[in-house]
Amino acid sequence: MLKQLLRSFFARPQTGHGPGRPPRLAPAKPRPPAYTYEADGLATVHNADFLRDSRFRESYALGAASGHRICAPQDLHIEWRVYVCCWAAWHACRLSGDFVECGVSTAIVSRAVAHYVDLRRLDRKLWLFDTFDGIPDDQMRPDETPLARSKNARHYFDCFDLVRTHFAEYPNVHLVRGRVPDTLGTAAIDRVAWLHIDMNIAYPEVAASAHFWERLTPGAVVIYDDYASQAHAPQKLALDAFATERDVRILSLPTGQGVLLKP
């Protein structure tokens, strides 16, 4: 029964003809509507009206102009990815706990999120953990090393002072420089409502997930930036194992991200 259902759902449509049957022409395909969003590996015709929201546009512009070396600010099109993080932060404002980002670089995401939720007016802290100068070589697995070293060479530089400048007017933002997970225990963080993890390799991402797991408020959102990226398959395997051990599952998004809700 199940095999028959699978065949009926996933079999290719038949457009040819068999013995004794006249040929059947494939139906004309209607012209698809224009994409509402086409960037960062995602193309869709569905609603994307957040792109016209003035608060989001301001927030995204600040993140895109953070001084990264990925491309020119106007050529950075990861809007949907950043919107997912902003949405999760808005949700987290209804929960108790601080905001945490592990893997900051020039603060594309955290700068956008801080503006989006008007973090200065919130009675909570944003903790930013990073080396602020690239991915530690000795934390890379052999199958992660070529891409990680390439990113170090192309994208990463000593950006600590730059990020500190971005948040100069935010008394509740704290930069913690050093390797994750080594630095995590140096911060007095009791509860976490929003956790964004983007360190490009598996070891520190799993270690950070484990460190904060019991500190996550029920309903807290964890976002893994590279989870569904084909180029970062080792991270997905490691994070799936972490989730399985805790009887939870990570939602894969077409943005390349993964989303996990703390029960």
N, C-alpha and C positions, 0 to 999 in steps of 0.2 A: 504493500500500500504506500509506504513512505517513498520507496524508489520510484513508483509511478507518479506520485506528486512532484518529486524533484524533477523528473523528466518533463512533466507538463509545464513546470515553471521556468526551467532553465534550458530546455532544448532550443536550438536555433530555429527560427521560423523557416518553414519550407517554402521556397519560391520556385523550385523546379517542378518537373512532372514525371510521373511514373508510367509504366507500360499501360497503354490503352486509355491514358488520361490526357486531355489537352493541356498544353502548358499554361501555368498560372503566372501572371505578372505580379511582381511585388507592388504593393500599393505605393502610390506616390507619397513621399515623405513631406509633411508640411514644413515650411521654413521656420526654423526655431526662432523664438523671440530673442531680442537683444539681451545680452547678459547684464545683470544688475551689478555684478562684481566679477572681475577676472584678473586675479593676481595671486602670487604666493602659492601656486599650485591648486587654486580653487576657482572654479568658474560656476556661476549659478544664475538662474533666471528668477530666483525667489526674492522676497522682500529684503532690501538692504537699506532701509530708510535711516538707520543709525548714521550712515555716511553724511546725512544732511543735518544731523543734530549739532547745534552750535557748540554745546559743551564738549561733545566728543571731538569735534573738529579742532577746537582749541587744544584739547588734551593731546590729541595725536600729533599736532604740529609741534608741540613742545618736545615730545619724545623723539620725533623724527629729526629735530634740530639739536639733539643732545651732543653732537660732536663725534658720532661714530664714524668708522672708516669703511662701512659696508658699501656705500654709494653716496651720491649727492642726496641731501634731505628730500628734495622733491621727487626723487626716483625710488624712494623706499616705500613699497606698497605692501605693508603687512597689516593693513587696517583691521581686517576681520580678526586677526590674531590678537591685536591690542584690544579690540572691543570685547573679546571674550574675557580678558583680564580685567577690564573696567567693569563689565557686568558682574563678575565674581566679587570684585571689591565692593560694589554697591550692595550686593547681597550680604557681604561680610559686615557691613556697617550695622546690620540688624542683629548681629551676634556679638558676644563678648570675646575679646581677645585682640592681640596685636596683629599687624601685617608683617609678613616676612618674605624677603626675596633672596634666594640663593642663586647667584649668577647674575650679576648686575651690569657689567661692562660700563657703558656710558649712561645707563639708566633710561633706555628707550621706553621700557614698559613702566618702571616705577615712577618716572617723572610724569608720564601720561596718567597713571592711576592716581597719583597724589593730587593732581589738578582736578581730575574727574570727580573725585569724592570730596574735594575741598578739605584735604587732610589736616590743614592747619587748625581747623575748627573742631576737630574730633579729639575726644579724650582717649587717644590710643597712640601707640608708636608704630613706626615703620622701621624695620631692621633690614639693613642691606649688607649681606655677606658676600665677599668676593676677594680674590687676590688683587683685583683691579689692575692686573697686568697680564692676564692670559691663563691658560690651562696648565696646571702642573704636569710636567712631562712624566714623572714617575707614577702618576695616578692613571695614566692611559693604558688600556689593554692593547695588545699587539694589533688587533683588528680595528682599533679606534685611532691608532697613532697617526696614520697618514692624514686623515681629515683634521684631527685636532691640531697637529703641527701646522697644517696649511692655514687654519683659522688664526693660529697664533701669529703667523707671519703676515697675513693679509689684514686682519681685523683688530687685533688686540694690541694695546699699548698701555703705558702707565697713565691711567685716567682718574686716579683717586682724587687729586685736587680739582679736576674738572667736575666730578660728581658732587664733591663737597660744595662747590660753587652753585650747582643747580639747586641744592636744598638749603642754601644759606638762610632763607627766610622761613624754614620749617624747623622749629625747635624740637619737634617730636620725631624727627628722622635721624637715625643713628647708623653711621657707616662702621662696619667691622671688617678691618682689612686682615687678610690671611687665608690660609687654606681651609676649606671645608672638608671634613667635619671638625678639624682641630679647634676652630674658633667658636663653634656653636655653644659650647658650655661656658664661654666667657660672658655671655649676655643673659641678663636676668629677665627671662621670658617665661611667664607662667602659662598663659593661654594664647592660642593662635587662631584667628578667624579666617585669614587669607594667606595662602602659601604658594608662591610662584617659584618654580625650580627650572633653571636653564643653565646648566653647567657643561653641556655638550658631551659628557662622558658618563659612564654608568656608575662608577664607584662612589663619587661624592653625592650623586643624586639619590642613590639608595640609602647612603649613610644619613643624609639630611632627612629623608622621609622617615627613617627609623627614629632619629633623634626627636623629631617633632610629633610623631604619631600620637603619643599619649597626651600631648599638649594641645592637640587640635580640638576645638570646641565642636560638639555635635552639630552637624550641618555645615561645617567649614568646608571650603572649596580648595582643593589642591590642583594646580595647573602645571603640567609638565610640557615645556615648550617644544621639545623635540620628539615626543613620544611616538607619534605616527609617521615621522619622517623616515623614508626609505634609507637615507644616508646614515641614520642613527639607530639601526636595528639592534645593536647590542644593548642600548638603553632600554628599549621596549622589552626585551627578553628579561633583563634584570628587574625592571619595575613590575612586570607581570608576576614574576616569582615573589617579589615583596608583597604585592597585593593578594596573591593566592594564600600566602601564609597567614593573612589577616582576614580571610574570607570576604574580600571585597574585590571589585573589578573596576578597571580604569576604562573610561569611555574614550574611544578613538574619534577624533574630529577630523574633518577634511582640511582643516587649517594646518594639519601636522601636529597639533597639540593632543594632549590627553587630559582628561578631567576626572578627578576622584573626589567623591563626597565622603566626609567622615561620618560614619553612622552615629 
